Amino acid sequence: MYDYKYIRVEQPEPGIAVMSFIRPEKLNSWSREVFNDMLHFFRLLKTDDETKVLIIRGEGDRAFCTGADFNSLFPNEGDRDNVEKSFEFQEQLRELIVLVHEAKQIVITAAHGYAVGGGFFLTMASDIRLIADEFSCPLLKMSMSCGDLGCAYMLPRLIGDGVARDILLTGRYMFAGEAMSLGYASGCYPLSELDNAAMEKARVLAGYSAEALRYSKQLLNMMESVGNLDTAIKIENRNQQLVKAFNKEKNK
């Protein structure tokens, strides 16, 4: 694994990687250096055929990740209000979220405490969301559009249009209980058990072939834009044969 300075990347077991935010004193927010390390890491994952599962987590007791630290990201006065520089950073953020969502690895977020802004977007872009029992997602009221980094696309698909509109338009909190009842997260644990729960889930997934995981994830992502059952089944049929062929070749 590449040696990063502003995030920690470990490989505790074959096929499993863990990426940790290591800035708990700043609620694991993204300085420019943190963001650059993270973007570099996810770009490398595109060519990583050994890692099957990635766990994303945050150090400390208070927050998984609170997104952008704007003072660090825009250190010069006026930069944040500069449309060109702001848009340039938004495009880098777009690349990150798409890299997470389209990664060949299965991405698990183990989120506790606050998951705000970019931290919330990361959980949405992930494949499996596990949360601690004090998890909360406040979408900040910033007098801006509620559509940011795929929120308006992903959240209605994850929890339904009606509740998603309520959350996105009011900017209110979504706490752990609601996240579970809406199906946003698939598991809720005491903070002391969250990391172990994520590892147990990762071990199950890492026991499957890389091809089965990769093409199953691709299939699920493709289904986001499929409009009818017949087309969906045709895609599934081809995907099954593709994975079968890979497995047969591997077992020769």
GIDANOR-V67137 format. One record per residue. SS is DSSP state (a for helix, b for strand, c for the rest). D_FIRST is the distance of its C-alpha to the first C-alpha in whole Angstrom. Layout:
ss->{SS;SS}
d_first->{D_FIRST;D_FIRST}
This chain:
ss->{c;c;c;c;c;c;b;b;b;b;b;b;b;c;c;b;b;b;b;b;b;c;c;a;a;a;c;c;c;b;c;a;a;a;a;a;a;a;a;a;a;a;a;a;a;c;c;c;c;c;c;c;b;b;b;b;b;b;c;c;c;c;b;b;b;c;c;b;c;a;a;a;a;c;c;c;c;c;c;c;c;c;a;a;a;a;a;a;a;a;a;a;a;a;a;a;a;a;a;a;a;a;c;c;c;b;b;b;b;b;b;c;b;b;b;c;c;a;a;a;a;a;a;a;a;c;c;b;b;b;b;b;c;c;c;b;b;b;c;c;c;c;c;c;c;c;c;c;c;c;a;a;a;a;a;a;a;a;a;c;a;a;a;a;a;a;a;a;a;a;c;c;b;b;b;a;a;a;a;a;a;c;c;c;c;c;b;b;b;c;a;a;a;a;a;a;a;a;a;a;a;a;a;a;a;a;c;c;c;a;a;a;a;a;a;a;a;a;a;a;a;a;a;a;a;c;c;c;a;a;a;a;a;a;a;a;a;a;a;a;a;a;a;a;a;a;a;a;a;a;c;c}
d_first->{0;4;6;9;12;14;12;10;7;7;7;11;12;12;12;11;9;11;11;13;16;17;20;23;25;25;25;21;23;21;22;21;18;17;18;16;13;13;15;12;10;12;13;10;10;14;13;10;13;11;10;14;14;13;14;15;17;19;19;23;26;28;25;22;22;25;24;25;26;29;30;27;26;30;30;34;37;38;34;34;37;37;36;35;32;32;31;29;26;28;27;23;23;24;22;19;21;22;18;18;21;20;17;17;15;18;17;18;19;21;23;25;28;28;26;28;28;24;23;26;25;21;23;25;23;21;22;23;24;24;26;28;31;32;30;31;31;33;34;35;38;38;41;39;38;37;35;31;28;29;31;34;33;30;32;36;34;32;35;38;40;42;40;38;40;42;38;37;41;42;38;39;36;35;35;33;36;37;33;34;37;36;33;31;29;29;29;30;29;30;27;26;26;24;20;21;23;20;18;21;21;18;19;22;20;17;21;22;21;18;21;24;21;20;24;25;23;25;28;28;27;30;32;32;34;37;40;42;42;43;40;37;38;39;35;34;36;34;31;32;33;30;28;30;30;26;27;30;28;25;28;30}
